[in-house]
Amino acid sequence: MLLLVTAFLLQLAGTVDGRVIDGKTGEPVVRAQVVLSESRRNTSTDETGRFEFQGVNPESITIYVNAAGYALARKTVKSGGPMKDLEIVLVPEGAAASEEITVTTKPFEAEEASAASEQTLSKSEMQSASMVLVGDALRAGQSMPGVVANNDLRTDFSIRGAGFERIGVYVDGILTDNFVHSFVGADSNDRVSLSLIDQDTVEALSILPGAFPAKYGDSAAAITVVETREGNRVRPSGRFGTGLIATSGVVDGPFAHNRGAWLFSARTSYVDYIERLVQRATGTSEQHSDSLDFADANIKLTYDFSPLHKIGLSGIAGTFGGHEGEANRIANQNNPDSIDKFRSRNSLMNAYWRYTPSANFVSNVRGFVLKSKYHIRNSSDLTLDDKDRTQFGIRSDMALQARQQHRIEFGIYGRRLQARKASNTYRSPLMRVLEDYKQRGEEDSYYVQENWNKEGLPVSLSGGGRIEHSNVTHQAFFSPRGAVALNLGRRFTIRAGGGVYRQFPDFDEMFGFFGNPRLVAEKAIHFNLRLERELNARTRLIAETYTREDRGLAFSLAEPRVDSAGNVTTFPNPYANLLDGYGRGVEITLQRRTANGFAGWISYAYSRTWLKDSRDGIAFVSDVDQRHTLNMSVARRIKRTINVSSQFRYGSGQPILGFLQYDSSHQIILSRERNQIRLGNYVRLDLRASKSFLRGRWKWTLSGEVLNVLNHRNLYNVNSDIVRFRSTGLYAISLEKSFGILPAAGFHVEF
């Protein structure tokens, strides 16, 4: 009887099979762990991404797929439903869940098709490059090809010899004026910064290092584009994690009837909480240690009223601050200008409406408000610096597909800016005001661009321009831009582009301590040539050469220096459009993107810059000039649940800012020449590994990393703040060492 029942059950049992694929490219994912939830049976995908379970009861079953570097995937098969040739889609960790291939593209599909030059981080690359220590989207971009970032305490970077102040940072289409947490200490370069954007909420990060399209403006050097992701429309999900410095969490899910999605994320540091716990346990006083903490949050809502109309609302807000501690108060008790407490706050609200009346036309309209506030107090709780900045405006972008070969893009961007700043000094018997202004202004711009690409022809063209106007400088400009792409065979492409770019001066430069209300916009002329060769379906080699001609850069010759007679001069020159020069170089990148095997890149960049003061005839390299830069990032899933990655960065050293030189005893002294001595080589090797565990519907990932494995002595220079120098007459410079070998561990849980 038992044999008959067993035979009957085996006849009822069936086979479940299918394949596991990458949701971006459709590539089969090899060696992924596949688990039948009800029976806890598990297997691995083969070289074609396929899996199979035999002898499965034909009831409702749930299949979980776990692969290192990917988010946990789940597929439920209801009783009587299809059990053959199932397709399970994997997306990177921190990405929205999907049950279908969202975009089937080539591995190196550009985010901006008309860009002459672009470097991108995919979601999986961002996760591999990001630190366990603290998840930060902009820091993940520091290892990208051509990017220079030699100060480990800062999230900013330079590109092609241009500093971060000349790189426009767009978050969901909004120019954010470098949207980062930032603390500026008593010295201008002693700064800690961290972006407000949690990497788990970012869909993609792109850098356009030169000759970028007309839709981007008010930046003379380069553009960074950050696109945050929507919540997933499949099911509610969550991802929570903690590292050495911060803890974070993201929850998202669909609205009813799949009409939209919601997402909420938050990060906070907890170093202070651990410190207080230790202090209570040991009986030490909290007042004898300094403090540094941050917190930020992101919310994003999208809703589909109909197939034609989609609306959305997103908000990013953060706070960053602390105090210097009792030891600092004692050491600086005779310096009333010494910083004791600081606090910065930033927020961005962004509402949009997307209208798609047909497959040939789409319109996006955004309204935004961005606020930032920064406050520093001394030990007597008196204000040293107080800065408040607000901007609000509207952006509209439209795209029209005219016939098959013409795509016309056009739009407007208008914003109103308001800024207030006050800086005080208390070194004299009475308080003295160093800076005190309150200004407002308006900037508006209009762009149009046509992209021509006829099927069957190996050439595509794009051309257009941008009109930019500011009522603060009372200027209006037309900036033409264009690009061409030529396909020579299936795997070889030549891209060339050029254009004119403008950047209006900041309020600090016009109305601050060294302010000059007569400043005008800076100008840059870009030319870029890019050769791209696909070595195979997932590997490419890129060679680029570029030149950027800079005209009328704002400069204040206010640093102490030795004049032609050998005397030290400290005359406080205001800003003026004095600098003309260039940035030129070559970049070579070998890159591989794949769901299996080694993925990543290795890149080398050679760069030269030169600037000349048209009034005084002083010539020097840019403040962030670096001749040789080598960036490498590599990742591999070595087993189905283990992933390893590594980043290596080398730089030949940036200038020590100012009119400085070494004397015979190798001490730094004042000089007649600017930016003549350099920091030593920057070398940093980071190693990371992660191991994931599947427990029911929960995925646990344990991660570890070691930063600066080689324990290289990476230095950064700290100069006295020039504004404070004018109030004290004291100028100092020091070379500070970044961290040595730094291990960190963290874990994440997903459901």
Secondary structure as UniProt FT lines:
FT   HELIX           2..12
FT   STRAND          14..22
FT   TURN            23..25
FT   TURN            30..31
FT   STRAND          33..36
FT   TURN            37..39
FT   STRAND          42..44
FT   TURN            47..48
FT   STRAND          50..56
FT   STRAND          61..66
FT   TURN            68..69
FT   STRAND          73..77
FT   TURN            79..80
FT   STRAND          86..90
FT   TURN            93..94
FT   TURN            107..108
FT   TURN            113..114
FT   STRAND          119..121
FT   HELIX           123..129
FT   HELIX           137..140
FT   HELIX           141..143
FT   TURN            145..146
FT   STRAND          147..148
FT   TURN            152..153
FT   STRAND          158..159
FT   TURN            160..161
FT   HELIX           164..166
FT   STRAND          167..171
FT   TURN            172..173
FT   STRAND          174..175
FT   STRAND          180..184
FT   TURN            188..189
FT   STRAND          191..195
FT   HELIX           199..201
FT   STRAND          202..208
FT   TURN            214..215
FT   STRAND          222..228
FT   STRAND          237..242
FT   STRAND          246..254
FT   HELIX           256..258
FT   STRAND          260..269
FT   HELIX           271..282
FT   HELIX           286..288
FT   STRAND          291..304
FT   STRAND          309..323
FT   HELIX           326..331
FT   TURN            332..334
FT   TURN            336..337
FT   STRAND          341..358
FT   TURN            359..360
FT   STRAND          361..377
FT   TURN            379..380
FT   STRAND          383..402
FT   TURN            403..405
FT   STRAND          406..425
FT   STRAND          432..453
FT   TURN            455..456
FT   STRAND          459..470
FT   TURN            471..474
FT   STRAND          475..487
FT   STRAND          492..503
FT   HELIX           507..511
FT   TURN            513..514
FT   TURN            517..518
FT   STRAND          522..536
FT   TURN            537..538
FT   STRAND          539..555
FT   STRAND          561..562
FT   TURN            564..565
FT   STRAND          568..569
FT   STRAND          576..592
FT   STRAND          599..613
FT   TURN            614..616
FT   STRAND          619..620
FT   TURN            623..624
FT   STRAND          628..639
FT   TURN            640..641
FT   STRAND          642..651
FT   STRAND          660..662
FT   TURN            664..665
FT   STRAND          668..670
FT   STRAND          682..695
FT   TURN            696..697
FT   STRAND          698..707
FT   TURN            709..710
FT   STRAND          715..720
FT   HELIX           722..728
FT   STRAND          733..737
FT   STRAND          742..750
//
